[in-house]
Amino acid sequence: MDYDDNPSVEMLFRQASMTAHTYFHEAIEAIDSCFGEGYAQEHPELIGAFMQTTALDRGRGTVRNRVYYKKSGCTWNRLRKLLAPSRIRKS
């Protein structure tokens, strides 16, 4: 898949679903590792808080990087390759 600076709405919705799934499982793993197996299931409010905090933090970083690299003349494709070369897949 090639990344572009203007992804489609469908692509954004698909990505949002995958991201939420990832945050959900990261939350359960992190909470259970701190408080013991099953604690996350008993306290779903912690899962929600973790997911919200993660999304806000990662979103803020993404916006900051987009603004910085846009000002520097770096394209979004170039930024993705610089930050995560192992995650770029060509199809």
Secondary structure, DSSP 8 states (H G I E B T S, - for coil): ----SS--HHHHHHHHHHHHHHHHHHHHHHHHHHH-TTHHHH-HHHHHHHHHHHHHHHHHHHHHHHHHHHHHT--HHHHHHHH-GGG----
